[in-house]
């Protein structure tokens, strides 16, 4: 999961440091304030939390992120990376269907389109 967190950090900033020490693991980054809410909700869904936060005088936050000990550790198996091609293929398949099957698949397409770049896991 740490690689996914690093990839998420790269979406929001190029100013970050990552520790690979398993006993004292964390990521420190500099992020614009306007992205903080979106970023913090995404890391919470991934099982991490903001350990420490400092505000810069300008428009930035400095964050230290660690795994959330209250959530425990879960091992998951990645089944698919959600790409735009996957979403488009499902959309085209949904167009060929009728009735409730079409509605169910269109709901999946809508959901997956919000998570392009993410992963589906078991």
C-alpha positions as CSV (number, residue, x, y, z in Angstrom):
1,X,0.0,0.0,0.0
2,X,2.9,2.4,0.5
3,X,3.5,2.5,-3.2
4,X,-0.1,3.6,-3.7
5,X,0.3,6.3,-1.2
6,X,3.4,7.6,-2.9
7,X,1.6,7.6,-6.2
8,X,-1.2,9.6,-4.6
9,X,1.3,12.1,-3.2
10,X,2.8,12.5,-6.7
11,X,-0.7,13.5,-8.0
12,X,-0.8,16.4,-5.6
13,X,2.8,17.6,-5.3
14,X,6.4,17.0,-6.2
15,X,7.6,18.1,-2.8
16,X,7.6,15.0,-0.6
17,X,9.9,12.7,1.3
18,X,9.2,9.0,1.9
19,X,10.8,6.8,4.6
20,X,11.2,3.1,3.9
21,X,12.0,2.2,7.5
22,X,9.2,-0.1,8.5
23,X,9.6,0.8,12.2
24,X,9.3,4.5,11.6
25,X,7.4,4.7,8.3
26,X,5.9,7.9,7.0
27,X,5.6,10.5,4.2
28,X,6.2,14.2,4.6
29,X,4.8,16.5,1.9
30,X,4.1,20.1,1.0
31,X,0.6,20.5,-0.5
32,X,-1.5,23.5,-1.5
33,X,-4.4,24.3,0.9
34,X,-7.0,24.0,-1.8
35,X,-6.1,20.3,-2.3
36,X,-6.0,19.4,1.4
37,X,-9.6,18.2,1.9
38,X,-9.6,16.0,-1.2
39,X,-6.2,14.6,-0.3
40,X,-7.0,13.9,3.3
41,X,-10.2,12.1,2.5
42,X,-8.4,9.9,-0.1
43,X,-5.6,8.9,2.3
44,X,-8.2,8.1,5.0
45,X,-9.9,5.7,2.6
46,X,-6.4,4.1,2.0
47,X,-5.8,3.5,5.7
48,X,-3.5,6.4,6.5
49,X,-3.8,9.5,8.7
50,X,-2.2,12.9,9.0
51,X,0.2,12.5,12.0
52,X,1.2,16.1,12.1
53,X,0.3,19.2,10.1
54,X,1.8,22.7,9.9
55,X,0.5,25.7,8.0
56,X,2.8,27.8,6.0
57,X,2.2,31.5,5.8
58,X,1.4,31.2,2.1
59,X,-1.1,28.7,0.6
60,X,0.5,25.5,1.6
61,X,0.3,22.8,4.3
62,X,3.2,20.6,5.5
63,X,1.9,17.1,6.4
64,X,3.4,14.0,7.9
65,X,1.4,10.9,7.0
66,X,1.6,7.5,8.7
67,X,-0.5,4.3,8.5
68,X,-3.6,4.6,10.8
69,X,-3.0,2.1,13.6
70,X,-6.7,2.1,14.5
71,X,-7.6,0.5,11.1
72,X,-5.1,-2.4,11.4
73,X,-3.3,-3.8,8.5
74,X,-5.2,-5.5,5.7
75,X,-3.6,-7.5,2.9
76,X,-5.3,-7.2,-0.4
77,X,-4.8,-8.6,-3.8
78,X,-5.0,-6.2,-6.7
79,X,-7.2,-7.6,-9.4
80,X,-7.3,-4.7,-11.9
81,X,-6.0,-1.2,-12.4
82,X,-8.9,1.1,-13.3
83,X,-8.1,2.8,-16.6
84,X,-10.1,4.9,-19.0
85,X,-10.0,2.0,-21.4
86,X,-11.6,-0.4,-18.9
87,X,-14.3,2.2,-18.2
88,X,-14.9,2.7,-21.9
89,X,-15.0,-1.0,-22.6
90,X,-17.7,-1.5,-19.9
91,X,-19.6,1.5,-21.2
92,X,-19.7,0.0,-24.7
93,X,-20.8,-3.3,-23.4
94,X,-23.6,-1.6,-21.4
95,X,-24.8,0.0,-24.6
96,X,-25.4,-3.4,-26.1
97,X,-27.5,-4.6,-23.1
98,X,-31.1,-3.9,-22.2
99,X,-33.2,-3.5,-19.0
100,X,-31.9,-4.0,-15.5
101,X,-28.6,-5.5,-16.7
102,X,-27.8,-2.3,-18.6
103,X,-28.7,-0.2,-15.5
104,X,-26.5,-2.2,-13.2
105,X,-23.5,-2.0,-15.6
106,X,-24.0,1.7,-16.1
107,X,-23.9,2.2,-12.3
108,X,-20.6,0.3,-12.2
109,X,-19.3,2.4,-15.1
110,X,-20.3,5.6,-13.3
111,X,-18.6,4.4,-10.1
112,X,-15.4,3.2,-11.8
113,X,-15.1,6.5,-13.8
114,X,-14.6,8.3,-10.5
115,X,-11.6,6.1,-9.6
116,X,-9.6,6.1,-12.8
117,X,-6.0,5.5,-11.9
118,X,-7.0,3.5,-8.8
119,X,-7.1,-0.2,-8.2
120,X,-9.8,-2.9,-7.7
121,X,-8.9,-5.3,-5.0
122,X,-10.2,-8.6,-3.5
